[in-house]
Amino acid sequence: MEPYLLCSCSQLFFEKRVGAIATVWAFFAVCNIAQFAGWLEWFSPIRTYVWIIGGGSFPAITMAGCLVSTVYLRGFSAKHESKFSLYLVVFGAAAAAPLLGDF
């Protein structure tokens, strides 16, 4: 199936429920890990007809974007915008820390 179709349908179905969207992302991520680990070899005769494109990697990346946007919009519409901005700065610094490790 088309990854964007899967992700957009799940995004529309689960709306702003972060836990449910994170579960869908985790499902796609586990499918991707299982495919690359070779745990799904028994599924290969049927996989050409019924399987996720890219083994779950494309939908996992797309779903991660949906998850981030849902968290971002949910935090921005909350009462505590200053706390959310602090979280964004902290997580951004944590994400950039490995890049700055050589200095």
C-alpha positions, 0 to 999 in steps of 0.5 A, spaced: 500 500 500 502 507 499 505 509 505 502 516 504 495 513 504 496 509 510 499 515 514 494 520 512 488 515 514 491 513 520 492 521 522 485 522 520 482 516 524 486 518 530 486 525 530 489 528 536 491 522 540 498 522 540 498 515 544 495 512 538 499 515 533 505 513 536 503 506 536 502 506 529 509 509 528 511 503 532 508 498 528 511 501 522 518 501 525 517 494 528 515 492 521 521 495 518 526 492 523 523 485 522 524 485 515 531 488 515 533 482 521 530 477 516 524 475 521 519 475 515 522 470 510 516 466 511 512 471 509 515 472 502 511 468 497 505 473 499 509 479 500 509 481 493 501 482 494 500 484 501 505 488 504 507 495 506 512 499 501 519 499 503 518 494 509 515 499 513 520 504 513 517 509 508 510 509 513 515 510 519 518 516 517 511 519 514 508 517 521 514 520 525 512 527 521 505 526 523 507 524 530 511 530 531 506 535 528 501 532 532 505 533 538 507 540 536 500 543 534 497 540 541 503 543 545 502 550 541 494 550 543 495 548 550 495 553 556 502 552 557 506 555 551 512 557 555 513 550 557 512 547 550 517 552 548 522 550 553 521 543 551 522 544 544 529 548 546 531 542 550 529 537 545 533 541 539 539 541 543 539 534 545 538 532 538 544 537 536 549 535 541 551 529 537 553 533 531 557 538 536 561 532 539 567 533 535 568 540 538 
